[in-house]
Every structure is written in C-alpha cells, then in structure tokens.
Amino acid sequence: MSVTFHHVGSDMKSFSQKVLKPMPGKKSLGRLILDGKATATRAYELAEWLKLHPFLGLGKPENITGQDWQRKIKGRTGIIYFFGYWRQEGDSGDALSGGHIDLWNKDTLTPSTASFWRFRMGVPSMINPLDYLRGRRGNWYSDLADSKEILFWEVK
C-alpha cells in the first residue's frame, strides 16, 4: 500500500515514530525507506496513520466489522483494513494480531490467488497443507470475516 501512496504523490513523511506509536507488543515502528520515502511494514500502523487523514480527500474510516462486511461495501471502492484474523508469531490463544490492508474494488481485493479463491470461488479460508502434514494448525489464508476489526476508507 505504501508504494501505491508513493505513486500518487505521497512521500508519507508523517509516517514516523514522532507521529505514531508502534503496534502494541512491538518496540519500534514497522518502517523502512524505499527510494527516500517512508514505507509501512505493518498493516496496523498503516491503518493508524490513515486514521490521521494524512492526505487530502481521505475521510474517516467506516467500521464494517462483522460477518456481513462485504455486503456493507459492495459496489464501492476504497482502502480496507482487517485486524486480528490470523496468528502472528508471539500471539497466544485467541489473541490474534495479524492484519492486512489492501485496495477494495467493488467486490474484491487486489487480484491474487487468495482473492480469486475468496471472492470468485467463495472459499473464505484454506488450510495450509504443509502445516496440516506437520500436525500443525495453520491456514494458507484465513477468513477475513473473523477479523476483530474491519475498517473501510471510501475513495471515489
């Protein structure tokens, strides 16, 4: 997403620890510099930055959390953020902190294999066969509807 912002003219200069706090449980902001421009490496922190309305035309996020999140934004375009639907290293029990931020185009995320399976084939999650064979529980991709929080910034 950061590279997309770079391509439309945002250097993301305000994406720094002077403005944002690191994700809970992290010591520093997930940030690197690409071609002299700040780049977010964590969805959580990028979403926190977007909540600050860092560029003209970006409104407040709409909370669309719930199993019916797709119905709430069908036919619309914008930026979507999912939090707490997959297990990151260090997560325990049901305290999931994995997130994702992406572009939403009417009825799908940015094209990918996972987007094809999720939105065209109707398969909301898929078990990782390698984890399964190792006796572990893990998904190749997880169900976005299980997110603790889903935010949508409409972009027309």
Contact map, one row per residue, 1 for C-alpha under 8 A:
111110000000000000000000000000000000000000000000000000000000000000000000000000000000000000000000000011100000000000000000000000000000000000000000000000000000
111111000001000000000000000000000000011100000000000000000000000000000000000000000000000000000000000000000000000000000000000000000000000000000000000000000000
111111100000000000000000000000000000001000000000000000000000000000000000000000000000000000000000000000000000000000000000000000000000000000000000000000000000
111111110000000000000000000000000000000000000000000000000000000000000000000000000000000000000000000000000000000000000000000000000000000000000000000000000000
111111111111000000000000000000000000000000000000000000000000000000000000000000000000000000000000000000000000000000000000000000000000000000000000000000000000
011111111111000000000000000000000000100000000000000000000000000000000000000000000000000000000000000000000000000000000000000000000000000000000000000000000000
001111111100000000000000000000000000000000000000000000000000000000000000000000000000000000000000000000000000000000000000000000000000000000000000000000000000
000111111100000000000000000000000000000000000000000000000000000000000000000000000000000000000000000000000000000000000000000000000000000000000000000000000000
000011111110000000000000000000000000000000000000000000000000000000000000000000000000000000000000000000000000000000000000000000000000000000000000000000000000
000011111111100000000000000000000000000000000000000000100000000000000000000000000000000000000000000000000000000000000000000000000000000000000000000000000000
000011001111100000000000000000000000110000000000000000000000000000000000000000000000000000000000000000000000000000000000000000000000000000000000000000000000
010011000111111000000000000000000000111000000000000001000000000000000000000000000000000000000000000000000000000000000000000000000000000000000000000000000000
000000000111111100000000000000000000110000000000000000000000000000000000000000000000000000000000000000000000000000000000000000000000000000000000000000000000
000000000001111101100000000000000000000000000000000001000000000000000000000000000000000000000000000000000000000000000000000000000000000000000000000000000000
000000000001111110110000000000100000011100000000100000000000000000000000000000000000000000000000000000000000000000000000000000000000000000000000000000000000
000000000000111111110000000010100000010000000000000000000000000000000000000000000000000000000000000000000000000000000000000000000000000000000000000000000000
000000000000001111111100000110000000000000000000000000000000000000000000000000000000000000000000000000000000000000000000000000000000000000000000000000000000
000000000000010111110000000000000000000000000000000000000000000000000000000000000000000000000000000000000000000000000000000000000000000000000000000000000000
000000000000011111111000000000000000000000000000000000000000000000000000000000000000000000000000000000000000000000000000000000000000000000000000000000000000
000000000000001111111100000010000000000000001001100000000000000000000000000000000000000000000000000000000000000000000000000000000000000000000000000000000000
000000000000000010111110000110000000000000001000000000000000000000000000000000000000000000000000000000000000000000000000000000000000000000000000000000000000
000000000000000010011111111111000000000000001000000000000000000000000000000000000000000000000000000000000000000000000000000000000000000000000000000000000000
000000000000000000001111110110000000000000011000000000000000000000000000000000000000000000000000000000000000000000000000000000000000000000000000000000000000
000000000000000000000111110000000000000000000000000000000000000000000000000000000000000000000000000000000000000000000000000000000000000000000000000000000000
000000000000000000000111111000000000000000000000000000000000000000000000000000000000000000000000000000000000000000000000000000000000000000000000000000000000
000000000000000000000111111110000000000000000000000000000000000000000000000000000000000000000000000000000000000000000000000000000000000000000000000000000000
000000000000000000000100111110000000000000000000000000000000000000000000000000000000000000000000000000000000000000000000000000000000000000000000000000000000
000000000000000010001110011111000000000000000000000000000000000000000000000000000000000000000000000000000000000000000000000000000000000000000000000000000000
000000000000000110011110011111100000000000001000000000000000000000000000000000000000000000000000000000000000000000000000000000000000000000000000000000000000
000000000000000000000100000111110000000111001000000000000000000000000000000000000000000000000000000000000000000000000000000000000000000000000000000000000000
000000000000001100000000000011111000011111000000000000000000000000000000000000000000000000000000000000000000000000000000000000000000000000000000000000000000
000000000000000000000000000001111100011110000000000000000000000000000000000000000000000000000000000000000000000000000000000000000000000000000000000000000000
000000000000000000000000000000111111111000000000000000000000000000000000000000000000000000000000000000000000000000000000000000000000000000000000000000000000
000000000000000000000000000000011111111000000000000000000000000000000000000000000000000000000000000000000000000000000000000000000000000000000000000000000000
000000000000000000000000000000001111100000000000000000000000000000000000000000000000000000000000000000000000000000000000000000000000000000000000000000000000
000000000000000000000000000000001111110000000000000000000000000000000000000000000000000000000000000000000000000000000000000000000000000000000000000000000000
000001000011100000000000000000001111111000000000000000000000000000000000000000000000000000000000000000000000000000000000000000000000000000000000000000000000
010000000011101100000000000000111101111100000000000000000000000000000000000000000000000000000000000000000000000000000000000000000000000000000000000000000000
011000000001001000000000000000111100111110000000000000000000000000000000000000000000000000000000000000000000000000000000000000000000000000000000000000000000
010000000000001000000000000001110000011111101100000000000000000000000000000000000000000000000000000000000000000000000000000000000000000000000000000000000000
000000000000000000000000000001110000001111100100000000000000000000000000000000000000000000000000000000000000000000000000000000000000000000000000000000000000
000000000000000000000000000001100000000111111100000000000000000000000000000000000000000000000000001000000000000000000000000000000000000000000000000000000000
000000000000000000000000000000000000000111111110000000000000000000000000000000001000000000000000001110000000000000000000000000000000000000000000000000000000
000000000000000000000010000000000000000001111111000000000000000000000000000000000010000000000000001100000000000000000000000000000000000000000000000000000000
000000000000000000011110000011000000000101111111100000000000000000000000000000000000000000000000000000000000000000000000000000000000000000000000000000000000
000000000000000000000000000000000000000111111111110000000000000000000000000000000000000000000000000010000000000000000000000000000000000000000000000000000000
000000000000000000000000000000000000000000111111111000000000000000000000000000001000000000000000000010000000000000000000000000000000000000000000000000000000
000000000000000000010000000000000000000000011111111100000000000000000000000000000000000000000000000000000000000000000000000000000000000000000000000000000000
000000000000001000010000000000000000000000001111111111000000000000000000000000000000000000000000000000000000000000000000000000000000000000000000000000000000
000000000000000000000000000000000000000000000111111111000000000000000000000000000000000000000000000000000000000000000000000000000000000000000000000000000000
000000000000000000000000000000000000000000000011111111000001100000000000000000000000000000000000000000000000000000000000000000000000000000000000000000000000
000000000000000000000000000000000000000000000001111111000000000000000000000000000000000000000000000000000000000000000000000000000000000000000000000000000000
000000000000000000000000000000000000000000000000111111110111000000000000000000000000000000000000000000000000000000000000000000000000000000000000000000000000
000000000001010000000000000000000000000000000000111111110100000000000000000000000000000000000000000000000000000000000000000000000000000000000000000000000000
000000000100000000000000000000000000000000000000000011111100000000000000000000000000000000000000000000000000000000000000000000000000000000000000000000000000
000000000000000000000000000000000000000000000000000011111100000000000000000000000000000000000000000000000000000000000000000000000000000000000000000000000000
000000000000000000000000000000000000000000000000000000111110000000000000000000000000000000000000000000000000000000000000000000000000000000000000000000000010
000000000000000000000000000000000000000000000000000011111111000000000000000000000000000000000000000000000000000000000000000000000000000000000000000000001110
000000000000000000000000000000000000000000000000000010001111100000000000000000000000000000000000000000000000000000000000000000000000000000000000000000001100
000000000000000000000000000000000000000000000000001010000111110000000000000000000000000000000000000000000000000000000000000000000000000000000000000000001000
000000000000000000000000000000000000000000000000001000000011111000000000000000000000000000000000000000000000000000000000000000000000000000000000000000111100
000000000000000000000000000000000000000000000000000000000001111100000000000000000000000000000000000000000000000000000000000000000000000000000000000000111000
000000000000000000000000000000000000000000000000000000000000111110000000000000000000000000000000000000000000000000000000000000000000000000000000000011110000
000000000000000000000000000000000000000000000000000000000000011111001001000000000000000000000000000000000000000000000000000000000000000000000000000011110000
000000000000000000000000000000000000000000000000000000000000001111111000000000000000000000000000000000000000000000000000000000000000000000000000101111100000
000000000000000000000000000000000000000000000000000000000000000111111000000000000000000000000000000000000000000000000000000000000000000000000000111001000000
000000000000000000000000000000000000000000000000000000000000000011111100000000000000000000000000000000000000000000000000000000000000000000000000110000000000
000000000000000000000000000000000000000000000000000000000000000011111111000000000000000000000000000000000000000000000000000000000000000000000000100000000000
000000000000000000000000000000000000000000000000000000000000000111111111100000000000000000000000000000000000000000000000000000000000000000000000100001000000
000000000000000000000000000000000000000000000000000000000000000000111111110000000000000000000000000000000010000000000000000000000000000000000000000000000000
000000000000000000000000000000000000000000000000000000000000000000011111110000000000000000000000000000000000000000000000000000000000000000000000000000000000
000000000000000000000000000000000000000000000000000000000000000100011111110000000000000000000000000000000000000000000000000000000000000000000000000000000000
000000000000000000000000000000000000000000000000000000000000000000001111111110000000000000000000000000000110000000000000000000000000000000000000000000000000
000000000000000000000000000000000000000000000000000000000000000000000111111100000000000000000000000000000110000000000000000000000000000000000000000000000000
000000000000000000000000000000000000000000000000000000000000000000000000111110000000000000000000000000001110000000000000000000000000000000000000000000000000
000000000000000000000000000000000000000000000000000000000000000000000000111111000000000000000000000000011110000000000000000000000000000000000000000000000101
000000000000000000000000000000000000000000000000000000000000000000000000101111100000000000000000000000111100000000000000000000000000000000000000000000000111
000000000000000000000000000000000000000000000000000000000000000000000000000111110000000000000000000000111000000000000000000000000000000000000000000000011111
000000000000000000000000000000000000000000000000000000000000000000000000000011111000000000000000000011110000000000000000000000000000000000000000000000011110
000000000000000000000000000000000000000000000000000000000000000000000000000001111100000000000000000011110000000000000000000000000000000000000000000001111000
000000000000000000000000000000000000000000100010000000000000000000000000000000111110000000000000001111000000000000000000000000000000000000000000000011110000
000000000000000000000000000000000000000000000000000000000000000000000000000000011111100000000000001110000000000000000000000000000000000000000001001111100000
000000000000000000000000000000000000000000010000000000000000000000000000000000001111100000000000111100000000000000000000000000000000000000000000001111000000
000000000000000000000000000000000000000000000000000000000000000000000000000000000111111000000011111000000000000000000000000000000000000000000000011110000000
000000000000000000000000000000000000000000000000000000000000000000000000000000000111111000000001111000000000000000000000000000000000000000000111111100000000
000000000000000000000000000000000000000000000000000000000000000000000000000000000001111100000001111000000000000000000000000000000000000000000100000000000000
000000000000000000000000000000000000000000000000000000000000000000000000000000000001111110100001110000000000000000000000000000000000000000000000000000000000
000000000000000000000000000000000000000000000000000000000000000000000000000000000000011111100001110000000000000000000000000000000000000000000000000000000000
000000000000000000000000000000000000000000000000000000000000000000000000000000000000001111100000000000000000000000000000000000000000000000000000000000000000
000000000000000000000000000000000000000000000000000000000000000000000000000000000000000111110000000000000000000000000000000000000000000000000000000000000000
000000000000000000000000000000000000000000000000000000000000000000000000000000000000001111111111100000000000000000000000000000000000000000000000000000000000
000000000000000000000000000000000000000000000000000000000000000000000000000000000000000001111111000000000000000000000000000000000000000000000000000000000000
000000000000000000000000000000000000000000000000000000000000000000000000000000000000000000111111000000000000000000000000000000000000000000000000000000000000
000000000000000000000000000000000000000000000000000000000000000000000000000000000000000000111111000000000000000000000000000000000000000000000000000000000000
000000000000000000000000000000000000000000000000000000000000000000000000000000000001000000111111100000000000000000000000000000000000000000000000000000000000
000000000000000000000000000000000000000000000000000000000000000000000000000000000001111100111111110000000000000000000000000000000000000000000000000000000000
000000000000000000000000000000000000000000000000000000000000000000000000000000000011111100100011111000000000000000000000000000000000000000000000000000000000
000000000000000000000000000000000000000000000000000000000000000000000000000000000011111100000001111100000000000000000000000000000000000000000000000000000000
000000000000000000000000000000000000000001110000000000000000000000000000000000001111110000000000111110000000000000000000000000000000000000000000000000000000
000000000000000000000000000000000000000000110000000000000000000000000000000000001110000000000000011111000000000000000000000000000000000000000000000000000000
100000000000000000000000000000000000000000100110000000000000000000000000000000111100000000000000001111100000000000000000000000000000000000000000000000000000
100000000000000000000000000000000000000000000000000000000000000000000000000000111000000000000000000111110000110000000000000000000000000000000000000000000000
100000000000000000000000000000000000000000000000000000000000000000000000000011110000000000000000000011111000110000000000000000000000000000000000000000000000
000000000000000000000000000000000000000000000000000000000000000000000000000111110000000000000000000001111111110000000000000000000000000000000000000000000000
000000000000000000000000000000000000000000000000000000000000000000000000001111000000000000000000000000111111110000000000000000000000000000000000000000000000
000000000000000000000000000000000000000000000000000000000000000000000000111110000000000000000000000000011111000000000000000000000000000000000000000000000000
000000000000000000000000000000000000000000000000000000000000000000000100111100000000000000000000000000011111100000000010000000000000000000000000000000000000
000000000000000000000000000000000000000000000000000000000000000000000000000000000000000000000000000000011111111000100010000000000000000000000000000000000000
000000000000000000000000000000000000000000000000000000000000000000000000000000000000000000000000000001111011111000100000000000000000000000000000000000000000
000000000000000000000000000000000000000000000000000000000000000000000000000000000000000000000000000001111001111100100000000000000000000000000000000000000000
000000000000000000000000000000000000000000000000000000000000000000000000000000000000000000000000000000000001111110110000000000000000000000000000000000000000
000000000000000000000000000000000000000000000000000000000000000000000000000000000000000000000000000000000000011111110000000000000000000000000000000000000000
000000000000000000000000000000000000000000000000000000000000000000000000000000000000000000000000000000000000001111111000000000000000000000000000000000000000
000000000000000000000000000000000000000000000000000000000000000000000000000000000000000000000000000000000000000111111100000000000000000000001000000000000000
000000000000000000000000000000000000000000000000000000000000000000000000000000000000000000000000000000000001111111111111000000000000000000000000000000000000
000000000000000000000000000000000000000000000000000000000000000000000000000000000000000000000000000000000000001111111111100000000000000000000000000000000000
000000000000000000000000000000000000000000000000000000000000000000000000000000000000000000000000000000000000000011111111111100000000000000000000000000000000
000000000000000000000000000000000000000000000000000000000000000000000000000000000000000000000000000000000000000001111111111110000000000000000000000000000000
000000000000000000000000000000000000000000000000000000000000000000000000000000000000000000000000000000000011000000111111111100000000000000000000000000000000
000000000000000000000000000000000000000000000000000000000000000000000000000000000000000000000000000000000000000000111111110000000000000000000000000000000000
000000000000000000000000000000000000000000000000000000000000000000000000000000000000000000000000000000000000000000011111111000000000000000000000000000000000
000000000000000000000000000000000000000000000000000000000000000000000000000000000000000000000000000000000000000000001111111100000000000000000000000000000000
000000000000000000000000000000000000000000000000000000000000000000000000000000000000000000000000000000000000000000001110111111000000000000000000000000000000
000000000000000000000000000000000000000000000000000000000000000000000000000000000000000000000000000000000000000000001110011111000000000000000111000000000000
000000000000000000000000000000000000000000000000000000000000000000000000000000000000000000000000000000000000000000000100001111100000000000111110000000000000
000000000000000000000000000000000000000000000000000000000000000000000000000000000000000000000000000000000000000000000000001111110000000000111100000000000000
000000000000000000000000000000000000000000000000000000000000000000000000000000000000000000000000000000000000000000000000000011111011000011111000000000000000
000000000000000000000000000000000000000000000000000000000000000000000000000000000000000000000000000000000000000000000000000001111111000001111000000000000000
000000000000000000000000000000000000000000000000000000000000000000000000000000000000000000000000000000000000000000000000000000111111100000010000000000000000
000000000000000000000000000000000000000000000000000000000000000000000000000000000000000000000000000000000000000000000000000000011111110000000000000000000000
000000000000000000000000000000000000000000000000000000000000000000000000000000000000000000000000000000000000000000000000000000111111111111100000000000000000
000000000000000000000000000000000000000000000000000000000000000000000000000000000000000000000000000000000000000000000000000000111111111111000000000000000000
000000000000000000000000000000000000000000000000000000000000000000000000000000000000000000000000000000000000000000000000000000001111111100000000000000000000
000000000000000000000000000000000000000000000000000000000000000000000000000000000000000000000000000000000000000000000000000000000111111100000000000000000000
000000000000000000000000000000000000000000000000000000000000000000000000000000000000000000000000000000000000000000000000000000000011111110000000000000000000
000000000000000000000000000000000000000000000000000000000000000000000000000000000000000000000000000000000000000000000000000000000011111111000000000000000000
000000000000000000000000000000000000000000000000000000000000000000000000000000000000000000000000000000000000000000000000000000100011001111100000000000000000
000000000000000000000000000000000000000000000000000000000000000000000000000000000000000000000000000000000000000000000000000000110011000111110000000000000000
000000000000000000000000000000000000000000000000000000000000000000000000000000000000000000000000000000000000000000000000000011110010000011111100000000000000
000000000000000000000000000000000000000000000000000000000000000000000000000000000000000000000000000000000000000000000000000011111000000001111100000000000000
000000000000000000000000000000000000000000000000000000000000000000000000000000000000000000000000000000000000000001000000000011110000000000111110000000000000
000000000000000000000000000000000000000000000000000000000000000000000000000000000000110000000000000000000000000000000000000111000000000000111111000000000000
000000000000000000000000000000000000000000000000000000000000000000000000000000000000100000000000000000000000000000000000000110000000000000001111111000000000
000000000000000000000000000000000000000000000000000000000000000000000000000000000100100000000000000000000000000000000000000100000000000000000111111000000000
000000000000000000000000000000000000000000000000000000000000000011111000000000000000100000000000000000000000000000000000000000000000000000000011111000000000
000000000000000000000000000000000000000000000000000000000000000001100000000000000001100000000000000000000000000000000000000000000000000000000011111100000000
000000000000000000000000000000000000000000000000000000000000000011000000000000000111100000000000000000000000000000000000000000000000000000000011111111000000
000000000000000000000000000000000000000000000000000000000000000010000000000000000111100000000000000000000000000000000000000000000000000000000000011111000000
000000000000000000000000000000000000000000000000000000000000001110000000000000001111000000000000000000000000000000000000000000000000000000000000001111100000
000000000000000000000000000000000000000000000000000000000000001111001000000000011110000000000000000000000000000000000000000000000000000000000000001111110000
000000000000000000000000000000000000000000000000000000000000111110000000000000011100000000000000000000000000000000000000000000000000000000000000000011111000
000000000000000000000000000000000000000000000000000000000000111100000000000001111000000000000000000000000000000000000000000000000000000000000000000001111100
000000000000000000000000000000000000000000000000000000000111110000000000000001110000000000000000000000000000000000000000000000000000000000000000000000111110
000000000000000000000000000000000000000000000000000000000110100000000000000111100000000000000000000000000000000000000000000000000000000000000000000000011111
000000000000000000000000000000000000000000000000000000001100000000000000000011100000000000000000000000000000000000000000000000000000000000000000000000001111
000000000000000000000000000000000000000000000000000000000000000000000000000111000000000000000000000000000000000000000000000000000000000000000000000000000111
